[in-house]
Amino acid sequence: MVIPVNLGENSYDIYLEKGCLYKAGELLDLDRRVLVVTDSDVPAQYASAVCLQCKEPVLVTIPSGEESKNLDNFA
């Protein structure tokens, strides 16, 4: 299932499908440098599954919690 998020030029799609992390390369353009951002409570195998499909993955793990999910913390 694809859920379009219509935000004008900032639109994007959300993919909901069992096992979609393991076929991210079919759904997304990963044949380039890709930033994969996860948090410390997400099982590492999820980010790994995406990174393995990227030509040049860059993995960043931030602390868990809503207070960590901001650009200042990422910087």
PDB file with one MODEL, atoms N, CA, C and O in Angstrom:
MODEL        1
ATOM      1  N   MET A   1       0.850  -1.168   0.000  1.00  0.00           N
ATOM      2  CA  MET A   1       0.000   0.000   0.000  1.00  0.00           C
ATOM      3  C   MET A   1       0.898   1.234   0.000  1.00  0.00           C
ATOM      4  O   MET A   1       1.891   1.293   0.725  1.00  0.00           O
ATOM      5  N   VAL A   2       0.543   2.194  -0.804  1.00  0.00           N
ATOM      6  CA  VAL A   2       1.268   3.456  -0.866  1.00  0.00           C
ATOM      7  C   VAL A   2       0.333   4.567  -0.400  1.00  0.00           C
ATOM      8  O   VAL A   2      -0.781   4.709  -0.904  1.00  0.00           O
ATOM      9  N   ILE A   3       0.797   5.347   0.561  1.00  0.00           N
ATOM     10  CA  ILE A   3       0.023   6.489   1.060  1.00  0.00           C
ATOM     11  C   ILE A   3       0.746   7.756   0.622  1.00  0.00           C
ATOM     12  O   ILE A   3       1.823   8.063   1.133  1.00  0.00           O
ATOM     13  N   PRO A   4       0.158   8.500  -0.327  1.00  0.00           N
ATOM     14  CA  PRO A   4       0.799   9.747  -0.741  1.00  0.00           C
ATOM     15  C   PRO A   4       0.584  10.848   0.295  1.00  0.00           C
ATOM     16  O   PRO A   4      -0.517  11.012   0.820  1.00  0.00           O
ATOM     17  N   VAL A   5       1.636  11.591   0.579  1.00  0.00           N
ATOM     18  CA  VAL A   5       1.554  12.748   1.472  1.00  0.00           C
ATOM     19  C   VAL A   5       1.755  13.969   0.578  1.00  0.00           C
ATOM     20  O   VAL A   5       2.867  14.254   0.134  1.00  0.00           O
ATOM     21  N   ASN A   6       0.681  14.671   0.326  1.00  0.00           N
ATOM     22  CA  ASN A   6       0.695  15.780  -0.624  1.00  0.00           C
ATOM     23  C   ASN A   6       1.060  17.090   0.072  1.00  0.00           C
ATOM     24  O   ASN A   6       0.260  17.672   0.805  1.00  0.00           O
ATOM     25  N   LEU A   7       2.284  17.533  -0.179  1.00  0.00           N
ATOM     26  CA  LEU A   7       2.787  18.777   0.403  1.00  0.00           C
ATOM     27  C   LEU A   7       3.392  19.664  -0.678  1.00  0.00           C
ATOM     28  O   LEU A   7       4.420  20.306  -0.464  1.00  0.00           O
ATOM     29  N   GLY A   8       2.752  19.693  -1.827  1.00  0.00           N
ATOM     30  CA  GLY A   8       3.284  20.484  -2.931  1.00  0.00           C
ATOM     31  C   GLY A   8       4.617  19.925  -3.381  1.00  0.00           C
ATOM     32  O   GLY A   8       4.735  18.727  -3.637  1.00  0.00           O
ATOM     33  N   GLU A   9       5.622  20.781  -3.479  1.00  0.00           N
ATOM     34  CA  GLU A   9       6.934  20.326  -3.945  1.00  0.00           C
ATOM     35  C   GLU A   9       7.661  19.472  -2.900  1.00  0.00           C
ATOM     36  O   GLU A   9       8.690  18.872  -3.212  1.00  0.00           O
ATOM     37  N   ASN A  10       7.147  19.404  -1.666  1.00  0.00           N
ATOM     38  CA  ASN A  10       7.736  18.578  -0.614  1.00  0.00           C
ATOM     39  C   ASN A  10       6.962  17.275  -0.403  1.00  0.00           C
ATOM     40  O   ASN A  10       7.076  16.657   0.655  1.00  0.00           O
ATOM     41  N   SER A  11       6.182  16.853  -1.392  1.00  0.00           N
ATOM     42  CA  SER A  11       5.386  15.634  -1.289  1.00  0.00           C
ATOM     43  C   SER A  11       6.275  14.401  -1.237  1.00  0.00           C
ATOM     44  O   SER A  11       7.403  14.411  -1.728  1.00  0.00           O
ATOM     45  N   TYR A  12       5.750  13.340  -0.637  1.00  0.00           N
ATOM     46  CA  TYR A  12       6.455  12.065  -0.591  1.00  0.00           C
ATOM     47  C   TYR A  12       5.441  10.947  -0.384  1.00  0.00           C
ATOM     48  O   TYR A  12       4.278  11.203  -0.070  1.00  0.00           O
ATOM     49  N   ASP A  13       5.882   9.721  -0.561  1.00  0.00           N
ATOM     50  CA  ASP A  13       5.031   8.552  -0.372  1.00  0.00           C
ATOM     51  C   ASP A  13       5.474   7.786   0.862  1.00  0.00           C
ATOM     52  O   ASP A  13       6.661   7.737   1.183  1.00  0.00           O
ATOM     53  N   ILE A  14       4.507   7.189   1.550  1.00  0.00           N
ATOM     54  CA  ILE A  14       4.769   6.270   2.655  1.00  0.00           C
ATOM     55  C   ILE A  14       4.386   4.886   2.151  1.00  0.00           C
ATOM     56  O   ILE A  14       3.277   4.678   1.659  1.00  0.00           O
ATOM     57  N   TYR A  15       5.321   3.936   2.280  1.00  0.00           N
ATOM     58  CA  TYR A  15       5.081   2.565   1.838  1.00  0.00           C
ATOM     59  C   TYR A  15       4.777   1.700   3.055  1.00  0.00           C
ATOM     60  O   TYR A  15       5.571   1.643   3.994  1.00  0.00           O
ATOM     61  N   LEU A  16       3.626   1.026   3.040  1.00  0.00           N
ATOM     62  CA  LEU A  16       3.233   0.098   4.086  1.00  0.00           C
ATOM     63  C   LEU A  16       3.078  -1.277   3.461  1.00  0.00           C
ATOM     64  O   LEU A  16       2.156  -1.527   2.684  1.00  0.00           O
ATOM     65  N   GLU A  17       3.988  -2.151   3.813  1.00  0.00           N
ATOM     66  CA  GLU A  17       3.954  -3.482   3.238  1.00  0.00           C
ATOM     67  C   GLU A  17       4.838  -4.387   4.097  1.00  0.00           C
ATOM     68  O   GLU A  17       5.928  -3.985   4.502  1.00  0.00           O
ATOM     69  N   LYS A  18       4.384  -5.571   4.368  1.00  0.00           N
ATOM     70  CA  LYS A  18       5.189  -6.516   5.138  1.00  0.00           C
ATOM     71  C   LYS A  18       6.512  -6.769   4.419  1.00  0.00           C
ATOM     72  O   LYS A  18       6.534  -7.114   3.238  1.00  0.00           O
ATOM     73  N   GLY A  19       7.611  -6.590   5.149  1.00  0.00           N
ATOM     74  CA  GLY A  19       8.934  -6.843   4.590  1.00  0.00           C
ATOM     75  C   GLY A  19       9.472  -5.753   3.692  1.00  0.00           C
ATOM     76  O   GLY A  19      10.458  -5.978   2.992  1.00  0.00           O
ATOM     77  N   CYS A  20       8.861  -4.576   3.684  1.00  0.00           N
ATOM     78  CA  CYS A  20       9.295  -3.527   2.748  1.00  0.00           C
ATOM     79  C   CYS A  20      10.715  -3.036   3.013  1.00  0.00           C
ATOM     80  O   CYS A  20      11.374  -2.568   2.085  1.00  0.00           O
ATOM     81  N   LEU A  21      11.209  -3.126   4.255  1.00  0.00           N
ATOM     82  CA  LEU A  21      12.593  -2.730   4.519  1.00  0.00           C
ATOM     83  C   LEU A  21      13.571  -3.581   3.723  1.00  0.00           C
ATOM     84  O   LEU A  21      14.627  -3.103   3.307  1.00  0.00           O
ATOM     85  N   TYR A  22      13.218  -4.832   3.515  1.00  0.00           N
ATOM     86  CA  TYR A  22      14.108  -5.756   2.823  1.00  0.00           C
ATOM     87  C   TYR A  22      14.023  -5.632   1.307  1.00  0.00           C
ATOM     88  O   TYR A  22      14.787  -6.268   0.581  1.00  0.00           O
ATOM     89  N   LYS A  23      13.099  -4.816   0.836  1.00  0.00           N
ATOM     90  CA  LYS A  23      13.046  -4.532  -0.604  1.00  0.00           C
ATOM     91  C   LYS A  23      13.031  -3.025  -0.864  1.00  0.00           C
ATOM     92  O   LYS A  23      12.459  -2.554  -1.847  1.00  0.00           O
ATOM     93  N   ALA A  24      13.664  -2.296   0.025  1.00  0.00           N
ATOM     94  CA  ALA A  24      13.754  -0.838  -0.106  1.00  0.00           C
ATOM     95  C   ALA A  24      14.408  -0.447  -1.426  1.00  0.00           C
ATOM     96  O   ALA A  24      14.048   0.575  -2.011  1.00  0.00           O
ATOM     97  N   GLY A  25      15.352  -1.234  -1.901  1.00  0.00           N
ATOM     98  CA  GLY A  25      16.025  -0.949  -3.165  1.00  0.00           C
ATOM     99  C   GLY A  25      15.101  -0.998  -4.360  1.00  0.00           C
ATOM    100  O   GLY A  25      15.381  -0.378  -5.387  1.00  0.00           O
ATOM    101  N   GLU A  26      14.007  -1.724  -4.244  1.00  0.00           N
ATOM    102  CA  GLU A  26      13.003  -1.765  -5.315  1.00  0.00           C
ATOM    103  C   GLU A  26      12.068  -0.553  -5.241  1.00  0.00           C
ATOM    104  O   GLU A  26      11.520  -0.125  -6.256  1.00  0.00           O
ATOM    105  N   LEU A  27      11.894  -0.016  -4.061  1.00  0.00           N
ATOM    106  CA  LEU A  27      10.937   1.070  -3.847  1.00  0.00           C
ATOM    107  C   LEU A  27      11.573   2.456  -3.908  1.00  0.00           C
ATOM    108  O   LEU A  27      10.904   3.439  -4.229  1.00  0.00           O
ATOM    109  N   LEU A  28      12.868   2.530  -3.599  1.00  0.00           N
ATOM    110  CA  LEU A  28      13.558   3.812  -3.489  1.00  0.00           C
ATOM    111  C   LEU A  28      14.823   3.806  -4.332  1.00  0.00           C
ATOM    112  O   LEU A  28      15.352   2.744  -4.660  1.00  0.00           O
ATOM    113  N   ASP A  29      15.306   4.987  -4.682  1.00  0.00           N
ATOM    114  CA  ASP A  29      16.566   5.119  -5.413  1.00  0.00           C
ATOM    115  C   ASP A  29      17.711   5.067  -4.410  1.00  0.00           C
ATOM    116  O   ASP A  29      18.040   6.079  -3.791  1.00  0.00           O
ATOM    117  N   LEU A  30      18.314   3.908  -4.246  1.00  0.00           N
ATOM    118  CA  LEU A  30      19.401   3.725  -3.295  1.00  0.00           C
ATOM    119  C   LEU A  30      20.743   3.553  -3.983  1.00  0.00           C
ATOM    120  O   LEU A  30      21.732   3.203  -3.338  1.00  0.00           O
ATOM    121  N   ASP A  31      20.785   3.791  -5.267  1.00  0.00           N
ATOM    122  CA  ASP A  31      22.023   3.648  -6.041  1.00  0.00           C
ATOM    123  C   ASP A  31      22.822   4.953  -5.971  1.00  0.00           C
ATOM    124  O   ASP A  31      23.211   5.522  -6.992  1.00  0.00           O
ATOM    125  N   ARG A  32      23.051   5.404  -4.752  1.00  0.00           N
ATOM    126  CA  ARG A  32      23.724   6.686  -4.497  1.00  0.00           C
ATOM    127  C   ARG A  32      24.091   6.743  -3.026  1.00  0.00           C
ATOM    128  O   ARG A  32      23.907   5.760  -2.309  1.00  0.00           O
ATOM    129  N   ARG A  33      24.599   7.857  -2.568  1.00  0.00           N
ATOM    130  CA  ARG A  33      24.867   8.058  -1.144  1.00  0.00           C
ATOM    131  C   ARG A  33      23.535   8.296  -0.443  1.00  0.00           C
ATOM    132  O   ARG A  33      22.754   9.152  -0.859  1.00  0.00           O
ATOM    133  N   VAL A  34      23.276   7.536   0.625  1.00  0.00           N
ATOM    134  CA  VAL A  34      21.991   7.589   1.324  1.00  0.00           C
ATOM    135  C   VAL A  34      22.238   7.738   2.817  1.00  0.00           C
ATOM    136  O   VAL A  34      23.033   6.997   3.395  1.00  0.00           O
ATOM    137  N   LEU A  35      21.561   8.691   3.442  1.00  0.00           N
ATOM    138  CA  LEU A  35      21.616   8.878   4.880  1.00  0.00           C
ATOM    139  C   LEU A  35      20.484   8.069   5.509  1.00  0.00           C
ATOM    140  O   LEU A  35      19.309   8.304   5.224  1.00  0.00           O
ATOM    141  N   VAL A  36      20.842   7.126   6.355  1.00  0.00           N
ATOM    142  CA  VAL A  36      19.872   6.315   7.084  1.00  0.00           C
ATOM    143  C   VAL A  36      19.943   6.750   8.539  1.00  0.00           C
ATOM    144  O   VAL A  36      20.971   6.586   9.195  1.00  0.00           O
ATOM    145  N   VAL A  37      18.838   7.311   9.041  1.00  0.00           N
ATOM    146  CA  VAL A  37      18.792   7.792  10.424  1.00  0.00           C
ATOM    147  C   VAL A  37      17.859   6.880  11.210  1.00  0.00           C
ATOM    148  O   VAL A  37      16.728   6.619  10.799  1.00  0.00           O
ATOM    149  N   THR A  38      18.353   6.403  12.347  1.00  0.00           N
ATOM    150  CA  THR A  38      17.562   5.541  13.219  1.00  0.00           C
ATOM    151  C   THR A  38      17.759   5.998  14.652  1.00  0.00           C
ATOM    152  O   THR A  38      18.596   6.859  14.923  1.00  0.00           O
ATOM    153  N   ASP A  39      16.986   5.423  15.578  1.00  0.00           N
ATOM    154  CA  ASP A  39      17.245   5.758  16.974  1.00  0.00           C
ATOM    155  C   ASP A  39      17.678   4.512  17.734  1.00  0.00           C
ATOM    156  O   ASP A  39      17.516   3.392  17.251  1.00  0.00           O
ATOM    157  N   SER A  40      18.219   4.712  18.901  1.00  0.00           N
ATOM    158  CA  SER A  40      18.868   3.638  19.650  1.00  0.00           C
ATOM    159  C   SER A  40      17.914   2.542  20.122  1.00  0.00           C
ATOM    160  O   SER A  40      18.376   1.470  20.512  1.00  0.00           O
ATOM    161  N   ASP A  41      16.611   2.770  20.100  1.00  0.00           N
ATOM    162  CA  ASP A  41      15.652   1.732  20.485  1.00  0.00           C
ATOM    163  C   ASP A  41      15.176   0.874  19.320  1.00  0.00           C
ATOM    164  O   ASP A  41      14.519  -0.145  19.537  1.00  0.00           O
ATOM    165  N   VAL A  42      15.492   1.261  18.096  1.00  0.00           N
ATOM    166  CA  VAL A  42      15.084   0.488  16.919  1.00  0.00           C
ATOM    167  C   VAL A  42      16.093  -0.649  16.731  1.00  0.00           C
ATOM    168  O   VAL A  42      17.298  -0.399  16.761  1.00  0.00           O
ATOM    169  N   PRO A  43      15.635  -1.884  16.538  1.00  0.00           N
ATOM    170  CA  PRO A  43      16.572  -2.980  16.330  1.00  0.00           C
ATOM    171  C   PRO A  43      17.541  -2.689  15.175  1.00  0.00           C
ATOM    172  O   PRO A  43      17.127  -2.248  14.103  1.00  0.00           O
ATOM    173  N   ALA A  44      18.821  -2.940  15.407  1.00  0.00           N
ATOM    174  CA  ALA A  44      19.879  -2.619  14.440  1.00  0.00           C
ATOM    175  C   ALA A  44      19.666  -3.299  13.091  1.00  0.00           C
ATOM    176  O   ALA A  44      20.094  -2.767  12.066  1.00  0.00           O
ATOM    177  N   GLN A  45      19.023  -4.450  13.066  1.00  0.00           N
ATOM    178  CA  GLN A  45      18.846  -5.160  11.793  1.00  0.00           C
ATOM    179  C   GLN A  45      17.962  -4.394  10.810  1.00  0.00           C
ATOM    180  O   GLN A  45      18.059  -4.619   9.604  1.00  0.00           O
ATOM    181  N   TYR A  46      17.106  -3.499  11.292  1.00  0.00           N
ATOM    182  CA  TYR A  46      16.256  -2.732  10.387  1.00  0.00           C
ATOM    183  C   TYR A  46      17.095  -1.745   9.572  1.00  0.00           C
ATOM    184  O   TYR A  46      16.977  -1.685   8.348  1.00  0.00           O
ATOM    185  N   ALA A  47      17.931  -0.985  10.247  1.00  0.00           N
ATOM    186  CA  ALA A  47      18.806  -0.044   9.538  1.00  0.00           C
ATOM    187  C   ALA A  47      19.789  -0.808   8.663  1.00  0.00           C
ATOM    188  O   ALA A  47      20.095  -0.383   7.549  1.00  0.00           O
ATOM    189  N   SER A  48      20.281  -1.927   9.162  1.00  0.00           N
ATOM    190  CA  SER A  48      21.219  -2.759   8.391  1.00  0.00           C
ATOM    191  C   SER A  48      20.590  -3.246   7.091  1.00  0.00           C
ATOM    192  O   SER A  48      21.237  -3.268   6.045  1.00  0.00           O
ATOM    193  N   ALA A  49      19.319  -3.636   7.172  1.00  0.00           N
ATOM    194  CA  ALA A  49      18.622  -4.135   5.976  1.00  0.00           C
ATOM    195  C   ALA A  49      18.574  -3.077   4.890  1.00  0.00           C
ATOM    196  O   ALA A  49      18.710  -3.393   3.708  1.00  0.00           O
ATOM    197  N   VAL A  50      18.384  -1.828   5.278  1.00  0.00           N
ATOM    198  CA  VAL A  50      18.355  -0.732   4.306  1.00  0.00           C
ATOM    199  C   VAL A  50      19.771  -0.420   3.825  1.00  0.00           C
ATOM    200  O   VAL A  50      20.000  -0.272   2.624  1.00  0.00           O
ATOM    201  N   CYS A  51      20.713  -0.322   4.750  1.00  0.00           N
ATOM    202  CA  CYS A  51      22.093   0.016   4.390  1.00  0.00           C
ATOM    203  C   CYS A  51      22.689  -0.986   3.393  1.00  0.00           C
ATOM    204  O   CYS A  51      23.420  -0.593   2.484  1.00  0.00           O
ATOM    205  N   LEU A  52      22.384  -2.252   3.558  1.00  0.00           N
ATOM    206  CA  LEU A  52      22.923  -3.273   2.655  1.00  0.00           C
ATOM    207  C   LEU A  52      22.454  -3.096   1.209  1.00  0.00           C
ATOM    208  O   LEU A  52      23.069  -3.621   0.281  1.00  0.00           O
ATOM    209  N   GLN A  53      21.367  -2.357   1.028  1.00  0.00           N
ATOM    210  CA  GLN A  53      20.826  -2.134  -0.314  1.00  0.00           C
ATOM    211  C   GLN A  53      21.294  -0.818  -0.928  1.00  0.00           C
ATOM    212  O   GLN A  53      20.992  -0.531  -2.087  1.00  0.00           O
ATOM    213  N   CYS A  54      22.024  -0.024  -0.165  1.00  0.00           N
ATOM    214  CA  CYS A  54      22.485   1.284  -0.624  1.00  0.00           C
ATOM    215  C   CYS A  54      23.869   1.173  -1.255  1.00  0.00           C
ATOM    216  O   CYS A  54      24.717   0.401  -0.806  1.00  0.00           O
ATOM    217  N   LYS A  55      24.075   1.959  -2.301  1.00  0.00           N
ATOM    218  CA  LYS A  55      25.398   2.004  -2.924  1.00  0.00           C
ATOM    219  C   LYS A  55      26.421   2.572  -1.945  1.00  0.00           C
ATOM    220  O   LYS A  55      27.522   2.038  -1.817  1.00  0.00           O
ATOM    221  N   GLU A  56      26.058   3.655  -1.255  1.00  0.00           N
ATOM    222  CA  GLU A  56      26.967   4.309  -0.307  1.00  0.00           C
ATOM    223  C   GLU A  56      26.169   4.738   0.930  1.00  0.00           C
ATOM    224  O   GLU A  56      25.772   5.898   1.038  1.00  0.00           O
ATOM    225  N   PRO A  57      25.934   3.810   1.860  1.00  0.00           N
ATOM    226  CA  PRO A  57      25.136   4.167   3.040  1.00  0.00           C
ATOM    227  C   PRO A  57      25.930   4.960   4.070  1.00  0.00           C
ATOM    228  O   PRO A  57      27.126   4.740   4.264  1.00  0.00           O
ATOM    229  N   VAL A  58      25.239   5.883   4.724  1.00  0.00           N
ATOM    230  CA  VAL A  58      25.777   6.619   5.872  1.00  0.00           C
ATOM    231  C   VAL A  58      24.752   6.422   6.979  1.00  0.00           C
ATOM    232  O   VAL A  58      23.636   6.936   6.899  1.00  0.00           O
ATOM    233  N   LEU A  59      25.133   5.679   8.010  1.00  0.00           N
ATOM    234  CA  LEU A  59      24.214   5.348   9.096  1.00  0.00           C
ATOM    235  C   LEU A  59      24.475   6.248  10.298  1.00  0.00           C
ATOM    236  O   LEU A  59      25.610   6.378  10.755  1.00  0.00           O
ATOM    237  N   VAL A  60      23.408   6.870  10.805  1.00  0.00           N
ATOM    238  CA  VAL A  60      23.479   7.711  11.997  1.00  0.00           C
ATOM    239  C   VAL A  60      22.432   7.201  12.978  1.00  0.00           C
ATOM    240  O   VAL A  60      21.264   7.037  12.626  1.00  0.00           O
ATOM    241  N   THR A  61      22.864   6.951  14.217  1.00  0.00           N
ATOM    242  CA  THR A  61      21.950   6.522  15.273  1.00  0.00           C
ATOM    243  C   THR A  61      21.870   7.639  16.308  1.00  0.00           C
ATOM    244  O   THR A  61      22.878   8.048  16.884  1.00  0.00           O
ATOM    245  N   ILE A  62      20.646   8.123  16.531  1.00  0.00           N
ATOM    246  CA  ILE A  62      20.423   9.163  17.534  1.00  0.00           C
ATOM    247  C   ILE A  62      19.812   8.511  18.772  1.00  0.00           C
ATOM    248  O   ILE A  62      19.268   7.411  18.681  1.00  0.00           O
ATOM    249  N   PRO A  63      19.893   9.173  19.923  1.00  0.00           N
ATOM    250  CA  PRO A  63      19.259   8.625  21.131  1.00  0.00           C
ATOM    251  C   PRO A  63      17.742   8.520  20.926  1.00  0.00           C
ATOM    252  O   PRO A  63      17.142   9.293  20.180  1.00  0.00           O
ATOM    253  N   SER A  64      17.150   7.550  21.605  1.00  0.00           N
ATOM    254  CA  SER A  64      15.701   7.384  21.472  1.00  0.00           C
ATOM    255  C   SER A  64      14.974   8.514  22.200  1.00  0.00           C
ATOM    256  O   SER A  64      15.550   9.197  23.046  1.00  0.00           O
ATOM    257  N   GLY A  65      13.717   8.694  21.860  1.00  0.00           N
ATOM    258  CA  GLY A  65      12.889   9.704  22.507  1.00  0.00           C
ATOM    259  C   GLY A  65      12.590  10.869  21.593  1.00  0.00           C
ATOM    260  O   GLY A  65      13.411  11.265  20.766  1.00  0.00           O
ATOM    261  N   GLU A  66      11.412  11.402  21.758  1.00  0.00           N
ATOM    262  CA  GLU A  66      10.956  12.500  20.910  1.00  0.00           C
ATOM    263  C   GLU A  66      11.859  13.725  21.011  1.00  0.00           C
ATOM    264  O   GLU A  66      12.028  14.449  20.029  1.00  0.00           O
ATOM    265  N   GLU A  67      12.443  13.968  22.190  1.00  0.00           N
ATOM    266  CA  GLU A  67      13.300  15.143  22.359  1.00  0.00           C
ATOM    267  C   GLU A  67      14.561  15.066  21.503  1.00  0.00           C
ATOM    268  O   GLU A  67      15.198  16.089  21.254  1.00  0.00           O
ATOM    269  N   SER A  68      14.926  13.879  21.055  1.00  0.00           N
ATOM    270  CA  SER A  68      16.123  13.716  20.218  1.00  0.00           C
ATOM    271  C   SER A  68      15.851  13.952  18.739  1.00  0.00           C
ATOM    272  O   SER A  68      16.781  14.154  17.958  1.00  0.00           O
ATOM    273  N   LYS A  69      14.593  13.926  18.358  1.00  0.00           N
ATOM    274  CA  LYS A  69      14.222  13.989  16.943  1.00  0.00           C
ATOM    275  C   LYS A  69      14.111  15.442  16.476  1.00  0.00           C
ATOM    276  O   LYS A  69      13.017  15.959  16.248  1.00  0.00           O
ATOM    277  N   ASN A  70      15.278  16.085  16.340  1.00  0.00           N
ATOM    278  CA  ASN A  70      15.317  17.456  15.844  1.00  0.00           C
ATOM    279  C   ASN A  70      16.656  17.701  15.175  1.00  0.00           C
ATOM    280  O   ASN A  70      17.615  16.966  15.409  1.00  0.00           O
ATOM    281  N   LEU A  71      16.725  18.714  14.357  1.00  0.00           N
ATOM    282  CA  LEU A  71      17.952  18.995  13.598  1.00  0.00           C
ATOM    283  C   LEU A  71      19.108  19.438  14.483  1.00  0.00           C
ATOM    284  O   LEU A  71      20.264  19.148  14.172  1.00  0.00           O
ATOM    285  N   ASP A  72      18.820  20.136  15.583  1.00  0.00           N
ATOM    286  CA  ASP A  72      19.895  20.553  16.490  1.00  0.00           C
ATOM    287  C   ASP A  72      20.601  19.333  17.083  1.00  0.00           C
ATOM    288  O   ASP A  72      21.830  19.307  17.150  1.00  0.00           O
ATOM    289  N   ASN A  73      19.850  18.336  17.507  1.00  0.00           N
ATOM    290  CA  ASN A  73      20.448  17.129  18.070  1.00  0.00           C
ATOM    291  C   ASN A  73      21.221  16.366  17.000  1.00  0.00           C
ATOM    292  O   ASN A  73      22.298  15.834  17.269  1.00  0.00           O
ATOM    293  N   PHE A  74      20.682  16.312  15.804  1.00  0.00           N
ATOM    294  CA  PHE A  74      21.356  15.612  14.705  1.00  0.00           C
ATOM    295  C   PHE A  74      22.697  16.266  14.383  1.00  0.00           C
ATOM    296  O   PHE A  74      23.681  15.572  14.133  1.00  0.00           O
ATOM    297  N   ALA A  75      22.740  17.589  14.389  1.00  0.00           N
ATOM    298  CA  ALA A  75      23.971  18.307  14.072  1.00  0.00           C
ATOM    299  C   ALA A  75      25.032  17.991  15.099  1.00  0.00           C
ATOM    300  O   ALA A  75      26.150  18.500  15.009  1.00  0.00           O
TER     301      ALA A  75
ENDMDL
END
